[in-house]
Amino acid sequence: MATEPKIYRFGAFELRPATRELYKSGIKLKLRPQAFQVLEVLARSGGQIVSRDQLRELLWGPETFVDFDQSLNTCIRELRAVLNDTTRSGRYIETVPKLGYRMVVPVECEIVTEAKHSSIDSKPRIESEWETLPPPAMSAVPRRTRRRVHWPIALTAAVLLACAIVYVRWTAFRHYPAQASRTRVMLAVLPFDNLTGDSEQDYFSDGLTEEVITQLGSLDPQRLGVIARTSVMHYKQSTAPLSQVGRELGVQYVLEGSVRREANRLLVTAQLIQLKDQTQLWSREYEREPSGVLTLQAEMAHEMSDEMQGALPDVRPVSAAEAYSPKPTTEAYDLYLKGEFFWNKRTVRGFQQAIEYFQQAIDKDPQYARAYVGLADSYALLGEYSAAPETEFMPKAREAALHALRLDDSLPEAHTALALVVQNYDWDWETSDREFRRAIELNPNYATAHHWYAEHLMWEGRFDEALAESERARELDPLSLIIAADNGAILYYARQYDRAIAQFQKVLAMDPSFPRAYLIVNAYAQQGRYADALANLGNISHVSGEQPFVFSERAFLYGRLGNVEQAHVALRQLEQMRARNQVDAETILLAYMGLGDKEHALECLGDAYAQHSTTISALKVEPAYDPLRGDPRFQDLLHRVNLDR
């Protein structure tokens, strides 16, 4: 009587001996026949130790002429790489010294009936899901069916709650990614899992993710697009199916992996998955001294470029020397990663901590150009986020950006940082335009350069060009809220209010307190829809509290409605705050515009000009300033900031 076919399941894996196939959550993995046989023997052993001699007799024969020890060691290494199992104690396979190996996770065995076996054989993969499933429903997002490595890291309750709220609201936004380019293959590097058991090491796994994104993004940007960090970080600890990830990010390939960093070694696993047929194209396991992480990143980029050539023949392989040069000291690089970790929090305290770490990295390695870029980006945004005068931070940002360029003129991030400074602080639009274009030329996959250049074009009133750049940024960073909100801002300043409102609504569905989306109130006001504007302002104040901008918007709207008494109530509160240096001229300016008080409005603009406030960049395009445009003082201000062209 023939043996009934069986399927063995452990964790997210499914072993099918009848067809000699291994799947991970429906993804077929590549595995050599010998390695498969070793895994099958271990799976069937019921957690018992299988000795090396037993494996040799069962699989190689008692009189084998091959180098058995080397062959078995190769099989075990291959299995550990495929299973993402990077330690001797093992999450799946344990090495028992001087004895052999055993499975250390429960293994379920299912006897497959003939009908079920036929069904399995007829659909061995899940490519049909990728090709035929409709977009996910707006009401819920299914969990990813593939099992991600367990994180033994507990975040604080506040962060967990915030993440949970953002995740739920994200479902309304994430189904509107920019249309992926049809001329380039798109790849997403999913966040590397931190297996250290120490949440303080998150900065390292996140940093490795960002570094690999940078490495792969530089291979051949005309043919290969790589999704930016902001979007892929939405999938940190996520279990969304890969097919869903592909739809939301507009990619054909994903790279995923894990990092274990110990005192004297660094273990990294990575695998490349093609979403078209849900197959693993490439997997590797790396073990290095902690000081070898920079070489490791270059090696991974080099090997991936070779693998990608099968799908994209024109991709140019990058050499290890090209991939990351020059290399900073290990200490400086570690401090730089910590700086990037805090910079990406996008908070005042986060920027302050980032500055501390970037400065420490510079102290360790004064030739480390990227640390100077981090310093420039931190100072450039700190003034805007803290409402402190730009005169306090922007000169420091310029100095750091210029120093970075003196050290390495090939860094697109340095050119982008300088472009932002000379735009917002010096109002040197020609230099800013040139620096943005140079950054994009150096790395067309740098989403921030496209994003900030779109904003630059918007301030100059070049709206068609701005929208084109914004779409490029959204393709590379489709889940970024700030890029999506700034896309709405371009439409607002272009007087396309209906489209702007629709875009802001998508952002607010994701995060009702997202500051840039507050422009929806102004868009409604410009259409004369004051009831809608006040309703949205009420929603925002409910989420964010009675912030100064709420009083400013309230005074503006009531002033436009002719409710002077209510407008003055809000204005008096603003003036009291201003007397205590709690608000700047930029905040109170809109209140005066709503009341039609041109004299005080022009006075506020003069103060904003003296403080180099970012609000001055909007002089040419802000609809709320239209009543001032005929005044010679306003025209003189436009001339002084080079926006009268």
C-alpha positions in Angstrom: 0.0 0.0 0.0 1.4 3.4 -1.0 2.4 5.8 1.7 -0.1 8.7 2.0 1.5 12.1 1.2 2.2 14.3 4.2 2.8 18.0 4.8 4.9 19.2 7.8 4.2 22.7 9.2 6.4 24.6 11.7 6.1 28.3 12.3 5.3 30.0 9.0 6.9 27.2 7.0 5.3 24.3 5.1 7.3 21.3 4.0 5.9 19.2 1.1 8.0 16.0 0.7 5.9 14.7 -2.2 6.9 17.6 -4.4 10.1 18.5 -2.5 9.0 22.1 -1.9 9.4 24.5 1.0 7.0 27.4 1.4 6.9 30.3 3.8 3.4 31.7 4.1 2.7 30.7 0.6 6.0 31.9 -0.8 8.0 29.1 -2.5 11.6 29.1 -1.3 14.6 28.0 -3.2 16.3 25.0 -1.5 18.8 22.4 -3.0 17.6 18.8 -2.9 20.2 17.7 -0.3 19.3 20.5 2.1 15.6 19.7 1.6 16.3 16.1 2.6 18.1 17.1 5.7 15.2 19.4 6.7 12.7 16.6 6.0 14.5 14.1 8.2 14.7 16.7 11.1 11.0 17.6 10.7 10.0 13.9 10.8 12.1 13.2 13.9 9.6 14.6 16.4 12.1 16.8 18.2 14.5 13.9 18.7 18.2 14.4 18.1 19.4 13.1 14.7 23.1 12.3 14.8 25.5 13.2 12.0 26.0 9.5 11.4 22.3 8.9 11.0 22.1 11.7 8.5 25.1 10.3 6.6 23.6 6.8 6.4 20.1 8.0 5.5 21.0 10.6 2.9 24.5 9.9 1.7 24.8 6.2 2.2 27.3 4.3 4.5 30.0 4.2 1.8 29.8 7.7 0.5 32.8 9.0 -1.3 31.9 12.7 -0.9 33.3 15.0 1.8 30.3 14.3 4.1 31.2 16.8 6.9 31.6 19.7 4.4 28.4 18.7 2.6 26.3 18.5 5.8 27.7 21.8 7.1 26.8 23.4 3.8 23.3 22.1 4.1 22.8 23.3 7.6 24.1 26.8 6.7 21.7 26.9 3.7 18.8 25.8 5.9 19.6 28.5 8.5 19.7 31.1 5.8 16.4 30.1 4.3 14.7 29.8 7.7 16.2 33.1 8.9 17.7 31.0 11.7 21.1 32.6 12.7 22.2 31.1 16.0 23.7 27.7 17.0 20.9 27.3 19.6 18.5 28.0 16.8 15.0 29.1 16.5 14.2 26.1 14.4 17.3 23.9 14.2 19.5 23.4 17.2 23.1 22.2 16.9 23.8 19.7 19.7 27.6 19.6 20.2 29.2 16.3 19.4 25.8 14.7 18.7 23.9 16.2 15.8 20.8 18.3 15.2 17.1 18.5 16.2 14.1 20.7 15.5 13.2 22.8 18.5 9.8 24.0 17.4 6.6 22.0 17.3 6.1 20.3 13.9 2.6 19.5 12.8 2.1 16.6 10.4 -1.0 16.5 8.2 -1.9 13.6 6.0 -3.1 14.9 2.7 -6.1 13.2 1.0 -6.0 12.6 -2.7 -8.5 15.5 -3.4 -6.6 17.9 -1.2 -3.3 16.8 -2.6 -4.6 17.4 -6.1 -5.8 20.9 -5.0 -2.4 21.7 -3.5 -0.5 20.5 -6.6 -2.8 22.5 -8.9 -2.0 25.8 -7.0 1.4 25.4 -5.6 2.0 29.2 -5.4 -0.1 32.3 -4.8 0.7 34.3 -7.8 -3.0 34.5 -8.7 -3.5 36.7 -5.6 -1.0 39.2 -7.0 -2.5 39.2 -10.4 -6.3 39.1 -9.8 -7.2 40.3 -6.3 -9.0 43.7 -6.1 -7.6 46.5 -4.0 -8.1 45.9 -0.3 -11.3 47.2 1.3 -11.3 50.6 2.9 -12.7 49.2 6.2 -9.9 46.9 7.2 -6.4 45.8 6.3 -5.6 42.1 6.6 -2.6 41.0 8.5 0.4 39.9 6.5 0.3 36.1 6.1 4.0 35.6 6.2 5.4 35.3 9.7 7.9 38.0 10.5 10.6 37.3 13.1 9.3 37.8 16.7 10.5 41.0 18.3 11.3 40.6 21.9 11.3 44.4 22.2 8.6 46.2 24.1 8.0 49.8 23.1 6.5 52.3 25.6 2.8 52.3 26.0 2.5 55.8 24.5 4.3 54.8 21.4 2.3 51.6 21.0 -1.0 53.5 21.4 0.1 56.1 18.9 1.3 53.5 16.4 -2.0 51.6 16.8 -4.0 54.8 16.1 -1.9 55.7 13.1 -2.1 52.1 11.7 -5.9 52.1 11.8 -6.2 55.5 10.2 -3.6 54.7 7.7 -6.0 52.2 6.0 -7.9 55.1 4.6 -4.8 56.7 3.1 -2.6 53.8 2.1 -4.8 52.8 -0.8 -3.9 56.0 -2.7 -0.2 55.5 -3.6 1.2 57.4 -6.6 1.1 55.4 -9.7 4.3 53.4 -10.1 6.5 54.1 -13.0 6.1 51.7 -15.9 9.6 52.2 -17.2 11.4 51.1 -14.0 11.5 48.1 -11.8 10.5 49.1 -8.3 12.0 47.5 -5.1 11.2 47.9 -1.4 13.7 47.2 1.3 11.5 46.2 4.3 12.7 47.1 7.8 15.4 44.7 9.0 14.2 42.9 12.2 16.1 43.6 15.3 16.8 40.3 17.0 19.1 41.6 19.7 16.3 41.7 22.4 17.4 45.3 23.1 15.2 48.1 22.0 18.1 50.5 22.2 19.6 48.7 19.2 16.6 49.7 17.0 18.7 52.5 15.7 21.2 50.0 14.2 18.6 47.8 12.4 16.8 50.9 11.2 20.1 52.3 10.1 21.0 49.2 8.2 17.7 49.3 6.4 18.3 52.9 5.3 21.9 52.2 4.3 20.8 49.3 2.1 18.1 51.5 0.5 20.8 54.1 -0.3 23.2 51.4 -1.7 20.5 49.8 -4.0 19.1 53.2 -5.0 22.5 54.1 -6.5 22.8 51.1 -8.7 21.0 52.3 -11.8 18.3 54.9 -10.9 17.1 55.1 -14.5 16.1 51.4 -14.5 15.6 50.6 -10.8 13.6 52.6 -8.3 13.9 52.0 -4.6 11.2 53.0 -2.1 12.2 55.5 0.5 12.6 54.9 4.2 9.5 56.7 5.3 7.2 54.4 3.5 8.9 51.1 4.2 9.0 51.9 8.0 5.2 51.6 8.0 5.8 47.8 7.7 8.0 47.6 10.8 6.6 44.6 12.8 3.7 44.5 10.3 2.2 41.2 9.2 0.5 42.5 6.0 0.7 40.0 3.1 3.4 40.7 0.6 0.8 41.0 -2.2 -0.7 43.9 -0.2 2.7 45.5 0.3 3.3 45.3 -3.4 0.1 47.0 -4.2 0.5 49.8 -1.6 4.1 50.5 -2.6 3.8 49.9 -6.3 6.8 47.5 -6.3 7.7 44.2 -8.0 10.4 43.1 -5.5 10.9 43.2 -1.8 14.1 42.6 0.2 13.6 41.5 3.9 16.0 40.4 6.6 17.1 40.5 10.2 20.0 41.7 12.3 21.5 40.2 15.4 24.3 42.3 16.9 26.4 40.8 19.7 29.5 41.9 21.5 31.9 40.4 19.0 29.9 39.6 15.9 27.2 40.8 13.6 24.7 38.4 12.0 22.6 39.6 9.1 20.2 37.5 6.9 18.5 38.8 3.8 16.3 37.5 1.1 15.0 38.9 -2.2 11.4 38.0 -3.2 9.8 38.5 -6.6 6.2 39.4 -6.0 5.0 38.4 -9.5 5.2 34.7 -8.6 6.0 35.0 -4.8 9.3 33.2 -5.1 12.5 33.7 -3.3 15.2 34.7 -5.9 18.1 35.2 -3.5 19.0 34.7 0.1 22.2 35.2 2.1 23.5 34.9 5.6 26.4 37.1 6.7 28.5 36.9 9.8 31.0 39.8 10.4 32.9 41.5 13.1 30.8 44.6 14.2 33.5 46.8 12.5 32.7 45.2 9.2 29.2 46.5 8.7 30.2 49.0 6.0 31.8 46.3 4.0 28.8 44.1 4.6 26.4 46.8 3.1 28.6 47.1 0.0 28.7 43.3 -0.4 25.0 43.0 -0.1 24.4 45.8 -2.7 26.9 44.2 -5.0 25.4 40.7 -4.8 21.9 42.0 -5.2 22.8 43.9 -8.3 24.1 40.7 -9.8 20.9 38.9 -8.9 18.7 41.7 -10.2 20.3 41.5 -13.6 18.2 38.4 -14.4 15.1 40.5 -14.2 16.6 43.7 -15.4 19.5 43.0 -17.7 20.5 46.7 -18.0 21.2 47.2 -14.3 24.8 48.0 -13.9 26.6 46.0 -11.1 28.1 48.3 -8.5 31.6 47.4 -7.1 32.3 47.2 -3.4 34.5 50.3 -3.8 31.8 52.3 -5.5 29.1 51.2 -3.1 30.3 53.1 0.0 33.4 55.3 -0.1 35.0 56.8 1.8 34.2 54.8 5.0 33.9 56.5 8.3 35.3 55.0 11.5 33.1 52.4 13.2 32.5 54.7 16.2 31.5 57.6 14.0 29.2 55.5 11.9 27.5 54.1 15.0 26.9 57.6 16.3 25.6 58.7 12.9 23.0 55.9 12.9 21.8 57.1 16.3 21.5 60.6 15.0 19.5 59.4 12.0 17.2 57.4 14.3 16.3 60.5 16.3 16.1 62.8 13.3 13.5 60.6 11.8 11.3 61.1 14.8 10.6 64.6 13.4 10.1 66.3 16.8 11.9 69.2 18.5 13.5 66.9 21.0 14.3 64.4 18.3 16.2 67.0 16.3 18.1 68.2 19.4 19.2 64.6 20.2 20.1 64.1 16.6 22.3 67.2 16.7 24.1 65.8 19.7 24.9 62.5 18.0 25.9 64.0 14.7 28.3 66.3 16.5 29.8 63.4 18.4 30.2 61.5 15.1 32.1 64.5 13.7 34.2 64.7 16.8 35.2 61.0 16.2 35.8 61.5 12.5 36.1 65.1 11.2 36.1 63.8 7.6 32.7 62.2 7.8 30.7 64.2 5.3 27.3 62.5 6.0 27.4 63.5 9.6 27.7 67.1 8.5 24.7 66.5 6.3 22.7 65.2 9.3 23.7 68.3 11.2 22.6 70.5 8.4 19.2 68.8 8.0 18.6 69.0 11.8 19.3 72.7 12.1 17.3 73.4 8.9 14.2 71.9 10.3 14.6 72.7 14.0 13.6 76.4 13.6 10.4 75.5 11.8 9.4 72.8 14.2 10.2 74.8 17.3 8.9 78.2 16.1 12.2 79.7 17.1 13.7 82.5 14.8 15.4 81.0 11.8 18.3 83.3 12.4 19.2 81.1 15.3 19.6 77.8 13.3 19.9 78.4 9.5 23.4 79.9 9.5 24.5 76.7 11.3 22.7 74.6 8.8 24.4 76.4 5.9 27.8 76.0 7.5 27.3 72.3 8.0 26.0 71.7 4.4 28.9 73.6 2.9 31.4 71.7 5.0 29.8 68.4 3.8 30.2 69.4 0.2 33.8 70.4 0.7 34.5 66.9 2.0 32.4 65.1 -0.6 30.8 66.9 -3.5 29.1 63.7 -4.7 26.6 63.5 -1.8 23.1 64.3 -3.1 21.9 64.8 0.5 24.5 67.6 1.0 23.3 69.4 -2.2 19.7 69.0 -1.1 20.4 70.4 2.4 22.2 73.4 0.9 19.3 74.0 -1.5 16.8 74.2 1.3 18.9 76.6 3.3 19.6 79.1 0.5 15.9 78.9 -0.6 14.3 79.5 2.8 16.9 81.7 4.4 18.7 83.6 1.6 15.9 83.5 -0.9 18.5 82.7 -3.6 16.2 80.8 -5.9 18.7 80.3 -8.7 21.3 78.6 -6.5 18.6 76.6 -4.8 17.3 75.4 -8.1 20.7 74.4 -9.3 21.5 72.5 -6.1 18.2 70.6 -6.2 18.8 69.6 -9.8 22.3 68.5 -9.0 21.1 66.3 -6.1 18.5 64.7 -8.4 21.1 64.1 -11.1 23.4 62.4 -8.5 20.6 60.2 -7.2 17.2 60.2 -9.0 15.9 57.8 -6.3 16.3 60.4 -3.5 12.7 61.1 -2.6 13.5 64.1 -0.4 15.2 65.9 -3.2 12.2 65.5 -5.4 9.9 66.5 -2.6 11.7 69.7 -1.6 12.3 70.6 -5.2 8.6 70.4 -5.8 8.0 72.8 -3.0 10.7 75.1 -4.4 8.9 75.1 -7.8 5.6 75.8 -6.0 6.9 78.9 -4.3 8.0 80.2 -7.7 4.5 79.6 -9.1 5.7 76.8 -11.5 2.8 74.6 -10.6 2.9 72.1 -13.4 6.6 71.4 -12.8 5.9 71.2 -9.1 3.2 68.6 -9.5 5.5 66.5 -11.7 8.2 66.5 -9.1 5.7 65.8 -6.4 4.5 62.7 -8.3 8.1 61.5 -8.6 8.5 61.9 -4.8 5.2 60.0 -4.2 6.3 57.1 -6.4 9.5 56.7 -4.4 7.8 57.4 -1.0 4.1 56.5 -1.5 3.1 56.4 2.1 4.8 59.6 3.3 2.2 61.9 4.8 4.3 65.1 4.3 4.8 64.4 0.6 1.1 63.7 0.2 0.1 66.8 2.2 2.5 69.0 0.2 1.0 67.6 -3.0 -2.3 69.1 -1.7 -0.5 72.3 -0.9 0.7 72.7 -4.5 -2.9 72.3 -5.6 -4.1 74.9 -3.0 -1.5 77.5 -4.0 -2.4 76.7 -7.7 -6.0 77.7 -6.8 -7.2 74.1 -7.5 -9.2 74.0 -4.3 -11.4 71.0 -4.9 -8.4 68.8 -5.7 -6.5 70.2 -2.8 -9.4 69.5 -0.4 -9.6 65.9 -1.6 -5.9 65.4 -1.1 -5.9 66.9 2.4 -8.9 64.7 3.4 -6.9 61.6 2.6 -4.0 62.8 4.8 -6.4 63.7 7.7 -8.0 60.3 7.4 -4.6 58.9 8.3 -3.6 61.5 10.9 -6.2 64.1 12.0 -3.5 66.1 13.7 -1.1 66.3 10.8 -0.1 70.0 10.7 0.5 70.5 6.9 -3.1 69.3 6.2 -4.4 72.3 8.2 -4.4 74.1 4.8 -7.7 72.4 4.2 -9.3 75.1 6.3 -7.9 77.8 4.1 -9.0 76.0 0.9 -12.6 75.9 2.2 -12.3 79.6 3.1 -11.1 80.5 -0.4 -14.2 78.8 -1.8 -16.4 80.8 0.6 -17.4 77.5 2.4 -16.9 78.9 5.9 -19.1 76.4 7.6 -16.9 73.6 6.3 -13.8 75.5 7.2 -15.0 76.0 10.8 -16.1 72.4 11.1 -12.7 71.2 10.1 -11.0 73.7 12.4 -13.1 72.3 15.2 -12.0 68.8 14.4 -8.3 69.9 14.3 -8.6 71.8 17.6 -10.3 68.8 19.2 -7.3 66.6 18.3 -4.4 69.1 18.7 -5.8 71.3 21.4 -6.1 75.1 21.4 -2.8 75.8 19.7 -1.9 79.3 18.5 -2.6 78.5 14.9 -6.2 77.6 15.9 -6.8 81.1 17.3 -5.3 82.6 14.1 -7.5 80.5 11.8 -10.5 81.3 14.0 -9.9 85.0 13.7 -9.4 84.7 10.0 -12.6 82.8 9.4 -14.8 84.9 11.7 -13.3 88.1 10.2 -14.2 86.8 6.7 -17.7 86.0 7.9 -18.1 89.5 9.3 -18.4 88.3 12.8 -16.0 90.9 14.1 -16.6 90.4 17.8 -15.7 86.7 17.7 -12.7 87.5 15.4 -11.4 90.0 17.9 -11.8 87.6 20.8 -9.4 85.2 19.0 -7.1 88.1 18.0 -6.8 89.3 21.6 -5.7 85.9 22.7 -3.0 85.9 20.0 -1.8 89.3 21.0 -1.4 88.3 24.6 0.6 85.3 23.5 2.7 87.5 21.3 3.5 89.8 24.2 4.8 86.7 26.1 6.8 85.6 23.0 4.6 82.6 22.6 3.7 83.2 19.0 5.6 84.8 16.0 4.5 87.2 13.4 3.8 84.4 11.0 1.0 83.0 13.3 -0.8 86.3 13.9 -0.5 87.5 10.3 -3.5 85.5 9.1 -5.8 86.9 11.8 -5.2 90.4 10.6 -5.9 89.3 7.0 -9.2 88.0 8.0 -10.2 91.2 9.6 -9.0 93.2 6.6 -6.4 95.0 8.7 -3.8 95.5 6.0 -1.5 97.8 8.0 -1.0 95.3 10.8 -0.7 92.5 8.2 2.1 94.3 6.4 3.8 95.0 9.7 3.7 91.3 10.5 5.2 90.5 7.0 8.0 93.0 7.7 8.7 91.2 11.0 8.6 87.8 9.3 11.1 89.1 6.7 13.5 90.4 9.4 13.3 86.9 11.1 13.8 85.1 7.8 10.5 83.2 8.6 9.6 80.4 6.2 6.2 82.1 5.6 8.0 84.6 3.3 8.6 81.9 0.8 4.8 81.8 0.2 4.5 85.5 -0.7 4.1 84.9 -4.4 1.5 82.2 -4.3 -0.6 82.5 -1.0 -4.2 83.3 -1.9 -4.8 84.9 1.5 -2.3 87.7 0.5 -4.2 88.7 -2.6 -5.7 91.8 -1.0 -2.2 93.1 -0.4 -0.7 92.6 -3.8 -1.5 96.1 -5.1 0.3 97.7 -2.2 3.8 99.1 -3.1 5.1 97.8 0.2 4.1 94.3 -0.7 5.6 94.6 -4.1 8.8 95.9 -2.6 8.9 92.9 -0.3 8.4 90.5 -3.2 11.4 92.2 -4.9 13.6 91.9 -1.8 13.0 88.2 -1.7 13.5 87.7 -5.4 10.0 86.5 -6.1 8.9 89.3 -8.4 10.2 87.5 -11.5 
